[in-house]
Amino acid sequence: MITALRATSRTIADYLQLQFEADPTLTELFAAPGTLRVYLNTPAEMTTRAGLSVWLYRVVRDESTLNRPPERISATLNRRVPLPVRLHYLLTPMTNSDEQDAPETEQVILGKVLQCFHDHPHLFGTDLRDDFEGTDSQISARLEVLGLEELTRIWDALSAPYRTSVSYEVTVVDIESGIQPEVGVPVRVPRPETGVIVGAGG
């Protein structure tokens, strides 16, 4: 589905929001009437918002699953292989507060993010949101180590001052093809009672 990126982002954001609201240390900040939220905006766009920025900054083709065979959906039709991608998210806590304990609060938020994906790295079933709801999709998040040079490039591209953040790689998300199923060679199987080879479904 072409909405897979959005569904992945919303799943991650909603999952973290719920975890923050349930945590005794963070509930007053994130649960109503708290003012912090999980947003999909870039850190640079968080000037009037406060909470956690979950920014999809990179999409990469997943080479390891690219050569999957087409899916046969009938005796004569094949569904084109989807495009598998890996998504890279920068997670940045931003309280946008001048209070003295603001840096400490941001570090607690970041610590909760690390705990959440360490304890629950796979999101599926009732965790799923948007167009993933009710499907058998699974989102897997892995903490990604970025070097100082790569981090610097990311923040330079944002034209924003550097903030403490972490990157997560989320895999594998399929972008389904928009091409209609193609006619393939019929599957031919022997009939046990006769040994005659016939097309499947015939």
N, C-alpha and C positions, 0 to 999 in steps of 0.2 A: 504494500500500500504506500502511496506517496505521502501519507500522513505519519509514517513510522517515526520520523525524526521528532515531530511534535509530540507524538504519543510517548516516546521515550523520555523526552524532557519533562513532560507533565507528570509522568509516573515518578521520576526521581524527585521532582520538586514537592509533590504531594506527600510522598513517603517521608521525606525529611521534615516537612512541616508538621506532620502528625507526630513524629518522633520528638521534635522540639517541644511541642505542646504537652506531651506526656512526661517529659523529663522534669523532676522536681526543681532542678536548678534553673531551668529555662522557661518553665511554663508561664511565669508571670510576664515574661517578655514576648512570647509568641502566641499564647492563648488569649482570646478576647478578654478584656479590652487592651491587651498588649499591642505595641506598635510595630514589632518586628515581624517580618514575613520572609518566605523564600520566593525569590523572583528569578525569572529567566533573562533578565536584563544583563548587559555587560556591566562590569564594575564602573566604567565611566558614566553609565546612564543612571547610576544609583544616587545621584546628587540629591534627589528629593525623596528617596526611599531608604529604608533601613532594614537590615536583616542579613540574608545570605544571597549572594549572586551566584546562580548556577548557569554559567555561560558556555554554550556549545561553540567552541572556537576552532574546531578542526574535524573534518570528516575524511576518512581514509578507506580505500577499498581493502577488503580482507582477502588477501591472496590465498590463504590456506583453505578457504571454502569456496573459492571462485569457480572451480572446475567441477562442481557437483553436476550429476547427470540431470537431464530434464525429468520432470515429474509426470509419469503417465497417469492421466485421469480417466481414461477409458481404453478400450481395445485399440482405438485408432488415433487418439488425441494425446499430445504431449504439451504440458505447460512449460513455457520458457523459464529458464533458471533465473531466480531473482538476483539482484546485485547485493552482495553482502558487504556491509560497511562497519567500520569501527568508529565510534564517536568519542571525541576527547572534550571533556568538560573542565573548566577552571572554576573552582568553588572558592569564593572569597567572602568572608564575613565582614560586614560594613555596618557599624552602628551609626556612623555620621554624627557622633556626639562629641561635645567638648568636655564631657565629664571626665574626671580623673581616672575612673575605673573603666573607661571605654576600651582600652587595649586588652584588659583582662577579660572583659565580657566577650570580645571577639575571639580570644583564644579559647574560651570555654565553648563557644559555638563551633569552632574548628575541631576541637577535641571530640565533640558530639558527632560531627560528621565522620570522623575517623572511626569512632566506636560503632556507629550504625553500619557502615559498609564492611567493617571487620567482622561483626557478628552476623550480618545478613547481606552477603555480597550478591545474592541472586534474588531478583524481584519477579514474582509470578503470581498467578491466581488473583486473590483479592488485592494484591499490591498494585495491579495494573490499572491504568487510567486511559481516558480518551478512547481511541479506536482499538486499543489493546484489550479493553475490558471484555471479558467473556471468551477470550481466545486462549490458546495454549502457549502464547509467547513467553519468553523468559529474557530478562535483562540482567546481565552480569557485569558488575563494576569491580575494577581493579585499580588500586592506588598506583599511580604512575610517577616515576622519579624523573624530574626535569632538571637539567643542568642550569647553572646560573645564566649561561649565554642564551639558552632557549627561553627562559623566563624573562630575561631582559628584552628579547625581541617581542614577546607577547605584550608586555607592558608598554614598550615603545609604540607598538601598533595602536594601542588604546589611547596614546597621548595622555596617560594618567600616571600619577605617582604610584610607585610600587607599593603593594599591600601584601601582607602575608596570605598565602593561598596554597591550595593543593590541586593537583590535576588527577582526574580519574578517567580511565579508558573503559568505555562501555561497549560490550560485544555480545553476539554479533547481531546486527540489525539488518533485516532484509528489506530492500526496496523492490517491490514486485514489478514485473514487467507489465507494460500497457498493451503488449501485443497479444492478440487472441491466441488461444491454444492452436498448435500446429498439427497437421495430419502426419502421423508417423507410421512406420511399418507395423502392421498388425502383429500382436503377440500370438504365437502359434504354439499350442500345447497338444500333447497326445491324449486321446480319449482312452482311458484304461481298458474299457471293455472291447475296443476294436483295434487299438494301436494306431488308428488313423489320426494324422495331425490336422487340427482345425484351428481357425482363428479364435482367440479368447472372446467369449461372449457370443460366439456363433452356434 
